[in-house]
Amino acid sequence: MWIADQWKDYEVIDTSEKEKLERWGTYLLVRPDPQVIWNTQKKHPGWTHMNGHYHRSSRGGGQWEFHKLPQQWSIQYENLGLTFHLKPFSFKHTGLFPEQAANWEWFYKKIKNAARPVKVLNLFAYTGGASCAAAAAGAFVTHVDASKGMVSWAKENARSSNIPDTSIRWIVDDCMKFVEREIRRGNTYDGIIMDPPSYGRGPKGEIWKIEDSIYPFIQQCSHLLCPNPLFFLVNSYTTGLQPAVLTYMLSSVLLPQYKGRVISDEVGLPVTESGLILPCGASGRWER
């Protein structure tokens, strides 16, 4: 498992009864986590003195309950010099997936050691954690997300992380449509990152279901790799896409042309109270 264990401003304090108690900077949040199927004793005082608690509804969705939590605050990932703005919004999220720091560290080193200019394409790029990490390593990043609000949030994170304006190209667009146009333009990239949703709809009502769409999309994106690429990263929070599935997909598409190797594994976060690791999805990595 790849473990994001370098955080100072974030930690999973404890887990129990389908919830996790987290520290985001100086604030404590309790949020749902379907992986937490155990019922262990809740000894930490944060379980009863949290700043925010997302209550899931039996009818779907849910709502936040706040206790002296600001509308927005910031935390740092000191290892890479990044600063992220956080705010609780619909469906339990805060605007950051801290377990992805394990992947940031991986491709940051690859970009730093490349000894040449590096272009990175970040698809389904959300609030820009990966974009900021790649740009901080010296890459020129094309950040693509269909949500204008998410791209605006990502720009805030880049400014807070002192990323130069010239280091990231911001694109509000459907990722599949954008990739199709980039192929026609003949543009190529040294690295590709994608964090596709489990389900979604395109601008004209096209249905994205990850189990049906991800493999042909990886095939399509492979046409955007330069002749000597550095890496290809696919993240999955979908139960059906286990690490072995990610390995098979990346291997069948990339190894025949680019050789290299593919490794996939779960990503996780350490839990302070228990000493265990909380699984948080899976990632597949191809590297030269």
Buried (B, 14 or more C-beta within 10 A) or exposed (E): EBBBEBBEBBBBBBBBEBBBBBBBBEBBBBBBBEBBEEEEEBEBEBBEEBBBBBEBEEEEEBEBEEEEBEEEBBBBBEBBEBBBBBEBEEEBBBBBBBBBBBBBBBBBEBBEEBEEEBBBBBBBBBBBBBBBBBBBBEBBBBBBBBBEEBBEBBBBBBBBBEBEEEBBEBBBBBBBBBBEEBBEEEBBBBBBBBBBBBEBEEEEEEEBEBEEBBBEBBEBBBEBBEEEBBBBBBBBBBEEBEBEBBBBBBBEBBEEEBEBEBBBBBBBBBBBBBEBBBBBBBBBBBBB
